[in-house]
Amino acid sequence: MSAGSSTLIKGLGLLRLLSQYPQGAPAAVFAKESGMPFSTVYRLLNTLTDAGYAEFDASTKHYRIGLAVFELSQKVSSARGYDGSVLPVLKTLSAATNESCLFSVRDGHETVTIQTVDGPEFRQTTDPGDRLALHVSSMGKAIMAALDEEEVEHLVTEMQFESRTEHTIVEPNRLMEQIAAGRSDGYVYQREEVDLGMNAIARAVIGPTGSVLGAVAIAAPLFRADRQQLLTHSQALAEATQRLAATLPTV
């Protein structure tokens, strides 16, 4: 790897780390979190600031993500049809179910949350831009359930299986059982694997050509809705995914 490529990778990694501190943080925090020398982090942060991908508050000495990143994200959202298609579908689904609804897409071994709509009585804990390992969320598992079996087996062999909560499934065999159930049932259910006290059901969005375009989830706190209560919304969930399958650009 060339020195230029190494620097670029470090800078992009730092940019992603910046996104985890929406209110900003000093350079020392990013040096500690990244494991890079303070001098390297300080130089990269200032380069990102000069390019508009980061901002520096002289009064607090904090760096935060810049508006250039928002500009890029909006262009990606528009190009992929997320801005005009996803939000109306989630709003309709949330109104019909009285629960929070989310849409995520796959990026390698992770899901990226694209849009969320909070339920009228309870806010879910995931925000647009959040990433989760595929094995953690109902949406990640629903996406895997819609993939070719050989591709899923390959993905599973590469997974690190880190726990997010004490209930996160980290055994390959149990994950494969969940995926198999998802193929059979048409949805995937998860309970407290992402956040304690929360459960969700998700269904993949499959385009006309068979490509997996993402997944939609209905999420609720357990004190409001358990598995059986969430399953009463399975038809509304299916209709939401069918609507998105017909409107999202295929990939």
C-alpha positions in Angstrom: 0.0 0.0 0.0 1.4 3.4 -1.0 1.8 6.2 1.6 -0.9 8.2 -0.2 -3.3 5.3 0.0 -2.5 4.8 3.7 -3.1 8.5 4.5 -6.4 8.4 2.6 -7.6 5.4 4.5 -6.7 7.0 7.8 -8.5 10.2 6.8 -11.6 8.3 5.8 -11.5 6.3 9.0 -11.2 9.5 11.0 -14.2 11.0 9.1 -16.3 8.0 10.1 -15.2 8.5 13.7 -16.2 12.1 13.6 -19.7 11.0 12.7 -19.9 9.3 16.1 -19.5 12.7 17.8 -22.3 14.9 16.4 -21.6 17.6 19.0 -17.9 17.5 18.4 -14.9 16.5 20.4 -11.3 17.6 20.9 -8.5 16.2 18.8 -7.2 14.2 21.8 -10.4 12.2 21.9 -10.1 11.2 18.2 -6.4 10.3 18.7 -7.4 8.0 21.6 -10.3 6.4 19.8 -8.4 5.9 16.5 -5.2 4.7 18.1 -3.2 7.0 15.8 -0.6 9.5 17.1 -2.0 12.9 18.1 0.2 14.6 15.5 -1.3 12.5 12.7 -4.8 13.0 13.9 -4.3 16.7 14.3 -3.0 17.0 10.8 -5.8 14.9 9.3 -8.4 16.8 11.1 -7.1 20.1 9.8 -7.0 18.7 6.3 -10.6 17.6 6.6 -11.5 21.0 8.0 -9.8 22.8 5.0 -11.8 20.6 2.6 -15.1 21.2 4.4 -15.6 17.7 5.7 -15.0 18.7 9.2 -15.6 21.9 11.2 -13.5 23.4 14.1 -14.9 25.5 16.9 -12.2 27.7 18.2 -14.0 28.5 21.4 -14.3 24.9 22.5 -11.4 23.4 20.5 -13.8 20.8 19.2 -14.0 19.2 15.8 -17.2 17.9 14.3 -18.5 16.6 11.0 -18.8 19.2 8.2 -21.6 20.1 5.9 -19.7 18.7 2.9 -20.6 15.3 4.2 -24.3 16.2 4.4 -24.1 17.4 0.8 -22.7 14.1 -0.4 -25.2 12.1 1.6 -28.1 14.1 0.1 -26.8 13.4 -3.4 -26.4 9.7 -2.6 -30.0 9.6 -1.2 -31.3 11.4 -4.3 -29.4 9.2 -6.8 -30.7 6.0 -5.1 -34.3 7.2 -4.8 -34.2 7.1 -1.0 -35.4 10.7 -0.4 -38.6 10.7 -2.3 -39.6 7.0 -1.9 -38.7 5.7 1.5 -40.0 8.4 3.9 -43.6 8.4 2.6 -43.8 4.6 2.9 -42.4 4.7 6.4 -44.8 7.4 7.5 -47.8 5.4 6.1 -46.6 2.3 7.9 -46.0 4.1 11.2 -49.5 5.6 11.0 -51.0 2.2 10.4 -49.1 0.4 13.2 -48.7 3.2 15.7 -45.0 2.2 16.0 -41.6 3.3 14.8 -40.5 2.2 11.4 -37.1 2.1 9.7 -35.4 1.3 6.4 -31.8 0.1 6.1 -29.6 -1.1 3.3 -26.6 -3.4 3.3 -23.1 -2.2 3.0 -20.7 -5.1 3.1 -21.1 -6.8 6.5 -23.2 -4.0 8.0 -26.5 -2.3 7.6 -26.8 1.5 7.2 -30.0 3.1 8.4 -31.4 5.4 5.7 -34.6 6.7 7.1 -36.6 6.4 10.3 -40.0 7.5 11.5 -40.7 7.6 15.2 -44.0 6.2 16.5 -46.4 8.7 18.0 -45.8 7.6 21.6 -42.2 6.3 21.6 -39.0 7.2 19.9 -36.8 4.4 18.6 -33.1 4.5 19.2 -31.7 4.3 15.7 -30.9 7.3 13.6 -30.2 7.7 9.8 -26.5 7.0 9.2 -26.3 4.4 12.1 -24.5 1.2 11.3 -25.0 -2.3 12.7 -23.4 -5.6 11.9 -25.7 -7.8 9.8 -26.1 -10.4 12.5 -27.4 -7.9 15.1 -30.6 -6.3 13.8 -33.8 -7.7 12.3 -33.2 -5.7 9.1 -29.7 -7.2 8.7 -31.0 -10.7 9.2 -34.0 -10.1 6.9 -31.5 -8.9 4.2 -29.5 -12.1 4.7 -32.6 -14.2 4.5 -33.2 -12.8 1.0 -29.7 -13.5 -0.3 -28.5 -16.6 -2.0 -27.6 -19.3 0.5 -24.1 -19.6 -0.7 -23.5 -15.9 -0.3 -24.9 -16.0 3.2 -22.7 -18.9 4.2 -19.7 -16.9 3.0 -20.8 -13.8 4.9 -21.2 -15.8 8.1 -17.7 -17.3 7.9 -16.3 -13.7 7.7 -18.3 -12.3 10.6 -16.7 -11.3 13.9 -20.0 -11.8 15.9 -19.5 -9.0 18.4 -22.3 -8.6 21.0 -24.3 -5.4 21.3 -26.4 -6.6 24.2 -26.4 -9.8 26.3 -29.1 -11.1 24.0 -27.3 -10.6 20.7 -26.9 -13.9 18.9 -23.2 -14.5 18.3 -23.3 -18.2 17.4 -23.2 -19.0 13.7 -25.5 -21.9 14.0 -28.2 -19.9 15.8 -27.9 -17.1 13.3 -28.4 -19.5 10.4 -31.5 -20.8 12.2 -32.9 -17.3 12.4 -32.1 -16.7 8.7 -33.8 -20.0 7.7 -36.9 -19.1 9.8 -36.8 -15.7 8.0 -36.9 -17.4 4.6 -39.8 -19.6 5.7 -41.8 -16.9 7.5 -41.1 -14.0 5.2 -40.0 -11.8 8.2 -37.3 -11.9 10.9 -38.0 -11.1 14.5 -35.4 -10.0 17.1 -35.8 -9.3 20.8 -33.4 -7.1 22.7 -30.5 -7.9 20.4 -30.0 -4.2 19.4 -31.3 -2.4 22.5 -32.5 -3.8 25.8 -36.3 -3.5 26.1 -36.8 -3.3 22.4 -38.0 -5.8 19.8 -38.7 -5.6 16.1 -39.8 -7.5 13.0 -38.3 -6.8 9.5 -38.8 -7.8 6.0 -36.5 -7.5 3.0 -37.3 -5.3 0.0 -36.7 -7.4 -3.1 -36.6 -5.6 -6.5 -38.2 -6.9 -9.7 -35.0 -8.5 -10.8 -34.5 -10.3 -7.5 -31.9 -7.9 -6.1 -32.1 -7.1 -2.4 -32.7 -3.4 -2.0 -32.8 -3.2 1.7 -35.2 -4.0 4.6 -38.0 -2.4 6.5 -38.6 -2.9 10.2 -41.3 -2.1 12.7 -39.7 -1.5 16.2 -41.4 -1.2 19.5 -40.6 -1.3 23.2 -41.6 -4.6 24.8 -43.9 -2.9 27.3 -46.0 -1.7 24.2 -45.8 -4.6 21.9 -44.3 -8.1 22.1 -43.7 -10.5 19.2 -47.4 -11.5 18.8 -48.5 -7.9 18.8 -45.9 -7.0 16.2 -47.0 -9.9 14.0 -50.4 -8.4 13.8 -48.7 -5.8 11.5 -47.1 -8.3 9.2 -49.5 -7.6 6.3 -48.8 -3.8 6.6 -45.1 -4.6 6.6 -45.4 -6.7 3.5 -47.3 -4.0 1.7 -44.7 -1.4 2.6 -41.9 -3.6 1.3 -43.8 -4.3 -1.9 -44.4 -0.6 -2.4 -40.7 0.2 -2.0 -39.8 -2.7 -4.3 -41.9 -1.1 -7.0 -40.5 2.4 -6.6 -36.8 2.1 -5.6 -34.2 1.9 -8.4 -32.8 -1.6 -8.8 -29.1 -2.1 -8.3 
